[in-house]
Amino acid sequence: MSRSVIFVAIGGMLGAVARFAAVELIAVLFPVTFPTGTFVVNILGSLVMGAAVGVSERYIIPADWRVFLTAGFCGGFTTMSSFAFENVTLLIDRYYGTFAIYSTATFLACLGAAFLGFVMTRP
């Protein structure tokens, strides 16, 4: 097994645990129908991903540590499956307005956060 696989596995584990804790905390702080926890972690993860790529362009970061942070931690921290399932649930429950706002806002905010993270950290 390559070192990179181990780095991705450890990063993914830490990212998944961080996501679980963050989503639980956000759900307690903001008990609303809108899936705030997944929304926030996906934006934060996108920001970190953009920043990690930007930093790696500026500094020489060992490949293992880059995949630890990007594919591992950010991959485990962000969640497309939860995003998709929450959207399906919103549609089934006929929260069409919340569905439209959540899907559009998530797409735009995550794209903007990744771009911001990248631009802020690159040379």
Contact map, one row per residue, 1 for C-alpha under 8 A:
111011000000000000000000000000000000000000000000000000000000000000000000000000000000000000000000000000000000000000000000000
111111000000000000000000000000000000000000000000000000000000000000000000000000000000000000000000000000000000000000000000000
111111100000000000000000000000000000000000000000000000000000000100000000000000000000000000000000000000000000000000000000000
011111110000000000000000000000000000000000000000000000000000001100110000000000000000000000000000000000000000000000000000000
111111111000000000000000000000000000000000000000000000000000000000000000000000000000000000000000000000000000000000000000000
111111111100000000000000000000000000000000000000000000000000000000000000000000000000000000000000000000000000000000000000000
001111111110000000000000000000000000000000000000000000000000000110110001000000000000000000000000000000000000000000000000000
000111111111000000000000000000000000000000000000000000000000000000111011100000000000000000000000000000000000000000000000000
000011111111100000000000000000000000000000000000000000000000000000010001000000000000000000000000000000000000000000000000000
000001111111110000000000000000000000000000000000000000000000000000010001100000000000000000000000000000000000000000000000000
000000111111111000000000000000000000000000000000000000000000000000011011110100000000000000000000000000000000000000000000000
000000011111111100000000000000000000000000000000000000000000000000010011111110000000000000000000000000000000000000000000000
000000001111111110000000000000000000000000000000000000000000000000000001100100000000000000000000000000000000000000000000000
000000000111111111000000000000000000000000000000000000000000000000000000100110000000000000000000000000000000000000000000000
000000000011111111100000000000000000000000000000000000000000000000000001111111000000000000000000000000000000000000000000000
000000000001111111110000000000000000000000000000000000000000000000000000100111000000000000000000000000000000000000000000000
000000000000111111111000000000000000000000000000000000000000000000000000000010000000000000000000000000000000000000000000000
000000000000011111111100000000000000000000000000000000000000000000000000000010000000000000000000000000000000000000000000000
000000000000001111111110000000000000000010000000000000000000000000000000000111000000000000000000000000000000000000000000000
000000000000000111111111000000000000000000000000000000000000000000000000000000000000000000000000000000000000000000000000000
000000000000000011111111100000000000000000000000000000000000000000000000000000000000000000000000000000000000000000000000000
000000000000000001111111110000000000100010000000000000000000000000000000000000000000000000000000000000000000000000000000000
000000000000000000111111111000000001110010000000000000000000000000000000000000000000000000000000000000000000000000000000000
000000000000000000011111111100000000100000000000000000000000000000000000000000000000000000000000000000000000000000000000000
000000000000000000001111111110000000100000000000000000000000000000000000000000000000000000000000000000000000000000000000000
000000000000000000000111111111100001100000000000000000000000000000000000000000000000000000000000000000000000000000000000000
000000000000000000000011111111110001100000000000000000000000000000000000000000000000000000000000000000000000000000000000000
000000000000000000000001111111100000000000000000000000000000000000000000000000000000000000000000000000000000000000000000000
000000000000000000000000111111100000000000000000000000000000000000000000000000000000000000000000000000000000000000000000000
000000000000000000000000011111110001000000000000000000000000000000000000000000000000000000000000000000000000000000000000000
000000000000000000000000011111111000000000000000000000000000000000000000000000000000000000000000000000000000000000000000000
000000000000000000000000001001111111000000000000000000000000000000000000000000000000000000000000000000000000000000000000000
000000000000000000000000000000111110000000000000000000000000000000000000000000000000000000000000000000000000000000000000000
000000000000000000000000000000011111000000000000000000000000000000000000000000000000000000000000010001000000000000000000000
000000000000000000000000000000011111111000000000000000000000000000000000000000000000010000000000000001000000000000000000000
000000000000000000000010011001010111111100000000000000000000000000000000000000000000000000000000000000000000000000000000000
000000000000000000000111111000000011111110000000000000000000000000000000000000000000000000000000000000000000000000000000000
000000000000000000000010000000000011111111000000000000000000000000000000000001100110000000000000000000000000000000000000000
000000000000000000000000000000000011111111100000000000000000000000000000000000000010000000000000000001000100000000000000000
000000000000000000000000000000000001111111110000000000000000000000000000000000000000000000000000000000000000000000000000000
000000000000000000100110000000000000111111111000000000000000000000000000000011000000000000000000000000000000000000000000000
000000000000000000000000000000000000011111111100000000000000000000000000000011100000000000000000000000000100010000000000000
000000000000000000000000000000000000001111111110000000000000000000000000000000000000000000000000000000000100110011000000000
000000000000000000000000000000000000000111111111000000000000000000000000000000000000000000000000000000000000010010000000000
000000000000000000000000000000000000000011111111100000000000000000000000010011000000000000000000000000000000000000000000000
000000000000000000000000000000000000000001111111110000000000000000000000010001000000000000000000000000000000011011001000000
000000000000000000000000000000000000000000111111111000000000000000000000000000000000000000000000000000000000010011111100000
000000000000000000000000000000000000000000011111111100000000000000000000010000000000000000000000000000000000000001001000000
000000000000000000000000000000000000000000001111111110000000000000001100010000000000000000000000000000000000000001001100000
000000000000000000000000000000000000000000000111111111000000000000000000000000000000000000000000000000000000000011111110000
000000000000000000000000000000000000000000000011111111100000000000000000000000000000000000000000000000000000000001011111110
000000000000000000000000000000000000000000000001111111110000000001001100000000000000000000000000000000000000000000001100100
000000000000000000000000000000000000000000000000111111111000000000000100000000000000000000000000000000000000000000000100010
000000000000000000000000000000000000000000000000011111111100000000000000000000000000000000000000000000000000000000001111111
000000000000000000000000000000000000000000000000001111111110000000000000000000000000000000000000000000000000000000000100110
000000000000000000000000000000000000000000000000000111111111100001000000000000000000000000000000000000000000000000000000010
000000000000000000000000000000000000000000000000000011111111000000000000000000000000000000000000000000000000000000000000011
000000000000000000000000000000000000000000000000000001111111000000000000000000000000000000000000000000000000000000000000111
000000000000000000000000000000000000000000000000000000111111100000000000000000000000000000000000000000000000000000000000000
000000000000000000000000000000000000000000000000000000011111110000000000000000000000000000000000000000000000000000000000000
000000000000000000000000000000000000000000000000000000010011111011000000000000000000000000000000000000000000000000000000000
000000000000000000000000000000000000000000000000000000000001111111000000000000000000000000000000000000000000000000000000000
000100000000000000000000000000000000000000000000000000000000111111100000000000000000000000000000000000000000000000000000000
001100100000000000000000000000000000000000000000000000000000011111110000000000000000000000000000000000000000000000000000000
000000100000000000000000000000000000000000000000000000000000111111111000000000000000000000000000000000000000000000000000000
000000000000000000000000000000000000000000000000000100010000111111111100000000000000000000000000000000000000000000000000000
000100110000000000000000000000000000000000000000000000000000001111111111000000000000000000000000000000000000000000000000000
000100111111000000000000000000000000000000000000000000000000000111111111100000000000000000000000000000000000000000000000000
000000010010000000000000000000000000000000000000100100000000000011111111110000000000000000000000000000000000000000000000000
000000000000000000000000000000000000000000000000100110000000000001111111111000000000000000000000000000000000000000000000000
000000010011000000000000000000000000000000000000000000000000000000111111111100000000000000000000000000000000000000000000000
000000111111101000000000000000000000000000000000000000000000000000111111111100000000000000000000000000000000000000000000000
000000010111111100000000000000000000000000000000000000000000000000011111111110000000000000000000000000000000000000000000000
000000000011001000000000000000000000000000001101100000000000000000001111111111000000000000000000000000000000000000000000000
000000000001001000000000000000000000000000000000000000000000000000000111111111100000000000000000000000000000000000000000000
000000000011111100100000000000000000000000000000000000000000000000000011111111100000000000000000000000000000000000000000000
000000000001011111100000000000000000000011001000000000000000000000000000111111100000000000000000000000000000000000000000000
000000000000001100100000000000000000010011001100000000000000000000000000011111110000000000000000000000000000000000000000000
000000000000000000000000000000000000010001000000000000000000000000000000001111111110000000000000000000000000000000000000000
000000000000000000000000000000000000000000000000000000000000000000000000000001111111000000000000000000000000000000000000000
000000000000000000000000000000000000000000000000000000000000000000000000000000111111100000000000000000000000000000000000000
000000000000000000000000000000000000010000000000000000000000000000000000000000111111110000000000000000000000000000000000000
000000000000000000000000000000000000011000000000000000000000000000000000000000111111111000000000000000000000000000000000000
000000000000000000000000000000000000000000000000000000000000000000000000000000011111111100000000000000000000000000000000000
000000000000000000000000000000000000000000000000000000000000000000000000000000001111111110000000000000000000000000000000000
000000000000000000000000000000000010000000000000000000000000000000000000000000000111111111000000000000000000000000000000000
000000000000000000000000000000000000000000000000000000000000000000000000000000000011111111100000001001100000000000000000000
000000000000000000000000000000000000000000000000000000000000000000000000000000000001111111110000000000000000000000000000000
000000000000000000000000000000000000000000000000000000000000000000000000000000000000111111111000000000000000000000000000000
000000000000000000000000000000000000000000000000000000000000000000000000000000000000011111111111011000000000000000000000000
000000000000000000000000000000000000000000000000000000000000000000000000000000000000001111111111001000000000000000000000000
000000000000000000000000000000000000000000000000000000000000000000000000000000000000000111111110000000000000000000000000000
000000000000000000000000000000000000000000000000000000000000000000000000000000000000000011111110000000000000000000000000000
000000000000000000000000000000000000000000000000000000000000000000000000000000000000000001111111000000000000000000000000000
000000000000000000000000000000000000000000000000000000000000000000000000000000000000000001111111111000000000000000000000000
000000000000000000000000000000000000000000000000000000000000000000000000000000000000000001100111111100000000000000000000000
000000000000000000000000000000000000000000000000000000000000000000000000000000000000000000000011111110000000000000000000000
000000000000000000000000000000000100000000000000000000000000000000000000000000000000000001000011111111000000000000000000000
000000000000000000000000000000000000000000000000000000000000000000000000000000000000001001100011111111100000000000000000000
000000000000000000000000000000000000000000000000000000000000000000000000000000000000000000000001111111110000000000000000000
000000000000000000000000000000000000000000000000000000000000000000000000000000000000000000000000111111111000000000000000000
000000000000000000000000000000000110001000000000000000000000000000000000000000000000001000000000011111111100000000000000000
000000000000000000000000000000000000000000000000000000000000000000000000000000000000001000000000001111111110000000000000000
000000000000000000000000000000000000000000000000000000000000000000000000000000000000000000000000000111111111000000000000000
000000000000000000000000000000000000000000000000000000000000000000000000000000000000000000000000000011111111100000000000000
000000000000000000000000000000000000001001100000000000000000000000000000000000000000000000000000000001111111110000000000000
000000000000000000000000000000000000000000000000000000000000000000000000000000000000000000000000000000111111111000000000000
000000000000000000000000000000000000000000000000000000000000000000000000000000000000000000000000000000011111111100000000000
000000000000000000000000000000000000000000100000000000000000000000000000000000000000000000000000000000001111111110000000000
000000000000000000000000000000000000000001110110000000000000000000000000000000000000000000000000000000000111111111000000000
000000000000000000000000000000000000000000000100000000000000000000000000000000000000000000000000000000000011111111100000000
000000000000000000000000000000000000000000000000000000000000000000000000000000000000000000000000000000000001111111110000000
000000000000000000000000000000000000000000110110010000000000000000000000000000000000000000000000000000000000111111111000000
000000000000000000000000000000000000000000100111111000000000000000000000000000000000000000000000000000000000011111111100000
000000000000000000000000000000000000000000000010010000000000000000000000000000000000000000000000000000000000001111111110000
000000000000000000000000000000000000000000000010011000000000000000000000000000000000000000000000000000000000000111111111000
000000000000000000000000000000000000000000000111111101000000000000000000000000000000000000000000000000000000000011111111100
000000000000000000000000000000000000000000000010111111100000000000000000000000000000000000000000000000000000000001111111110
000000000000000000000000000000000000000000000000011001000000000000000000000000000000000000000000000000000000000000111111110
000000000000000000000000000000000000000000000000001001000000000000000000000000000000000000000000000000000000000000011111110
000000000000000000000000000000000000000000000000001101100100000000000000000000000000000000000000000000000000000000001111111
000000000000000000000000000000000000000000000000001011111100000000000000000000000000000000000000000000000000000000000111111
000000000000000000000000000000000000000000000000000001001100000000000000000000000000000000000000000000000000000000000000111
